[in-house]
């Protein structure tokens, strides 16, 4: 009966991956794929989303990203379980997705059996993760917090470093935080000096390594 089925929506822009997941899930007697979408914008306009029990979502989507998409679902449909399925295994994506409300995080190379079992696990109260992702989460809990005296960034510098991590240009950052471009450059010079680095990539890498940003 329909009430016993786990109703699923898929948001994935790769047509072959999307159709592959749908074919796999629809073979299961306890699953029903309601709809598939290539982007969050069309998904969130569909009535099927609010009927779903589980959403399988990619991170790298056109338009609204999966990171923003999971936040939207969490805020508007708190009972829906979102499982991320992505190629990204970097800490910043993992923790942003989980903080945004994702209940699970899988790599796209997950086997058909593991994909199905992960959805069942989520429905039964679990938080399914690909083993290497689970290890990263556990390791993050083992890492000691850097000493308070190691790096001291101001609130504004932390804000700018976080924006640098997203890849925004100096002009885009200035618009985002309502500060002149020269002001942004001034703070970035201070960030480089405090972190003892010489480039954006080094600053972001050191910020993530020291858990200053995610």
C-alpha positions as CSV (number, residue, x, y, z in Angstrom):
1,X,0.0,0.0,0.0
2,X,1.1,3.6,-0.7
3,X,1.2,4.4,3.0
4,X,3.9,1.7,3.5
5,X,6.1,2.9,0.7
6,X,9.0,5.3,1.2
7,X,8.2,8.1,-1.3
8,X,11.3,9.5,-2.9
9,X,12.2,12.6,-5.0
10,X,15.6,12.9,-6.8
11,X,17.3,16.2,-7.5
12,X,20.3,15.6,-9.8
13,X,21.3,17.4,-12.9
14,X,23.1,14.5,-14.6
15,X,20.5,12.8,-16.7
16,X,22.1,9.4,-16.7
17,X,22.7,9.4,-13.0
18,X,19.2,10.6,-12.3
19,X,17.6,8.0,-14.5
20,X,20.0,5.3,-13.1
21,X,19.0,6.1,-9.5
22,X,15.3,6.1,-10.5
23,X,15.6,2.7,-12.2
24,X,17.4,1.2,-9.1
25,X,15.0,2.6,-6.6
26,X,11.8,1.7,-8.5
27,X,12.8,-2.0,-8.5
28,X,12.5,-2.0,-4.7
29,X,9.0,-3.1,-3.4
30,X,9.2,-0.6,-0.5
31,X,10.2,2.4,-2.6
32,X,8.2,4.7,-4.9
33,X,10.0,7.5,-6.9
34,X,7.5,10.3,-7.1
35,X,9.5,12.6,-9.4
36,X,13.0,13.4,-10.6
37,X,14.3,16.9,-11.2
38,X,17.5,18.4,-12.6
39,X,17.5,21.5,-10.4
40,X,16.1,22.7,-7.1
41,X,14.0,25.5,-8.6
42,X,11.8,23.1,-10.5
43,X,11.7,20.7,-7.7
44,X,10.5,23.2,-5.2
45,X,7.7,24.3,-7.5
46,X,6.3,20.7,-7.6
47,X,3.6,19.4,-5.3
48,X,5.5,16.1,-5.2
49,X,8.2,17.5,-2.9
50,X,5.8,18.0,0.1
51,X,4.6,14.4,-0.4
52,X,8.1,12.9,-0.3
53,X,9.6,11.1,2.7
54,X,13.2,11.2,1.3
55,X,15.0,13.5,-1.1
56,X,18.1,12.3,-2.8
57,X,20.0,15.5,-3.7
58,X,23.3,16.4,-5.5
59,X,25.4,19.4,-4.3
60,X,26.7,20.8,-7.6
61,X,23.4,21.8,-9.2
62,X,22.6,24.6,-11.6
63,X,21.0,27.6,-9.9
64,X,20.3,26.8,-6.3
65,X,23.1,24.6,-5.0
66,X,22.4,21.4,-3.0
67,X,23.8,23.2,0.1
68,X,21.2,25.9,-0.2
69,X,18.6,23.4,-1.3
70,X,18.9,21.3,1.9
71,X,18.5,24.4,4.0
72,X,15.3,25.3,2.1
73,X,13.9,21.8,2.6
74,X,14.8,21.9,6.3
75,X,13.1,25.2,6.8
76,X,10.0,24.5,4.8
77,X,9.5,20.7,5.1
78,X,11.3,19.7,8.4
79,X,9.9,16.1,8.3
80,X,11.5,15.3,4.9
81,X,14.8,13.5,5.1
82,X,17.5,14.8,2.8
83,X,20.4,12.5,1.7
84,X,23.2,14.2,-0.2
85,X,24.7,12.1,-3.0
86,X,27.7,13.8,-4.5
87,X,31.3,13.6,-5.9
88,X,32.5,16.1,-3.3
89,X,34.3,14.7,-0.3
90,X,35.9,17.9,1.0
91,X,35.3,18.8,4.6
92,X,33.7,22.1,3.7
93,X,30.9,20.5,1.7
94,X,30.3,17.7,4.1
95,X,29.9,19.9,7.1
96,X,27.9,22.6,5.4
97,X,25.5,19.9,4.1
98,X,25.1,18.3,7.5
99,X,24.8,21.6,9.3
100,X,22.2,22.7,6.7
101,X,20.0,19.7,7.6
102,X,21.1,16.7,5.6
103,X,20.5,13.4,7.4
104,X,23.0,11.5,5.3
105,X,26.0,12.0,2.9
106,X,26.9,9.5,0.2
107,X,29.4,9.5,-2.6
108,X,28.0,8.9,-6.0
109,X,30.0,5.7,-6.5
110,X,27.8,4.1,-3.8
111,X,26.6,0.7,-4.9
112,X,22.9,0.1,-5.7
113,X,22.5,-2.1,-2.6
114,X,24.2,0.5,-0.4
115,X,22.0,3.3,-1.9
116,X,18.8,1.4,-1.1
117,X,20.0,0.4,2.4
118,X,21.0,3.9,3.1
119,X,17.5,5.2,2.4
120,X,16.0,2.5,4.6
121,X,18.5,3.4,7.3
122,X,17.5,7.0,7.2
123,X,13.9,6.1,7.5
124,X,14.7,4.0,10.5
125,X,16.3,6.9,12.3
126,X,19.9,6.4,11.1
127,X,22.3,8.8,9.4
128,X,23.8,6.9,6.4
129,X,27.2,7.9,5.2
130,X,29.7,6.5,2.8
131,X,32.5,5.0,5.1
132,X,35.1,7.5,4.1
133,X,32.7,10.4,4.9
134,X,31.9,8.9,8.3
135,X,35.6,8.7,9.0
136,X,36.1,12.3,8.1
137,X,33.3,13.3,10.5
138,X,34.7,11.2,13.3
139,X,38.2,12.5,12.7
140,X,36.9,16.1,13.0
141,X,35.7,15.3,16.5
142,X,39.2,14.0,17.4
143,X,41.0,17.1,16.2
144,X,42.0,19.4,19.1
145,X,40.9,22.9,18.8
146,X,43.8,25.2,18.0
147,X,45.1,27.2,20.9
148,X,43.4,30.5,21.3
149,X,46.7,32.4,20.9
150,X,47.5,30.6,17.5
151,X,45.3,32.7,15.2
152,X,43.1,35.6,16.3
153,X,40.9,37.0,13.4
154,X,38.4,39.7,14.0
155,X,34.7,39.0,13.3
156,X,35.0,41.0,10.0
157,X,38.2,39.1,9.0
158,X,36.4,35.7,9.7
159,X,33.5,36.9,7.5
160,X,35.8,37.8,4.6
161,X,37.8,34.6,4.9
162,X,34.6,32.6,4.7
163,X,33.6,34.5,1.6
164,X,37.1,33.9,0.1
165,X,36.5,30.2,0.5
166,X,33.4,30.3,-1.7
167,X,35.6,31.7,-4.6
168,X,34.0,35.1,-4.7
169,X,35.9,38.0,-6.3
170,X,36.9,41.0,-4.1
171,X,34.2,43.0,-5.8
172,X,31.5,40.4,-5.0
173,X,32.7,40.2,-1.4
174,X,32.5,43.9,-1.0
175,X,28.9,43.9,-2.2
176,X,28.0,40.9,0.0
177,X,29.3,42.4,3.2
178,X,28.6,46.1,2.3
179,X,32.2,47.3,2.5
180,X,34.3,49.1,-0.1
181,X,36.7,47.0,-2.3
182,X,39.6,48.8,-0.8
183,X,38.3,47.9,2.7
184,X,38.1,44.3,1.7
185,X,41.7,44.3,0.4
186,X,42.8,45.9,3.6
187,X,41.3,43.1,5.7
188,X,42.6,40.5,3.4
189,X,46.2,41.8,3.9
190,X,45.6,41.5,7.6
191,X,44.3,38.0,7.2
192,X,47.3,36.9,5.2
193,X,49.6,38.5,7.8
194,X,47.9,36.8,10.7
195,X,47.8,33.4,9.0
196,X,51.3,33.8,7.6
197,X,50.3,33.0,4.1
198,X,50.7,34.7,0.7
199,X,47.6,33.8,-1.3
200,X,43.9,33.1,-1.2
201,X,44.3,29.4,-1.6
202,X,46.8,29.2,1.3
203,X,44.6,31.3,3.5
204,X,41.5,29.2,2.8
205,X,43.5,25.9,3.3
206,X,44.9,27.1,6.6
207,X,41.6,28.4,7.7
208,X,39.9,25.0,7.1
209,X,42.9,23.1,8.6
210,X,42.7,25.1,11.8
211,X,38.9,24.9,12.0
212,X,38.7,28.7,11.7
213,X,36.2,28.2,8.8
214,X,34.4,25.2,7.4
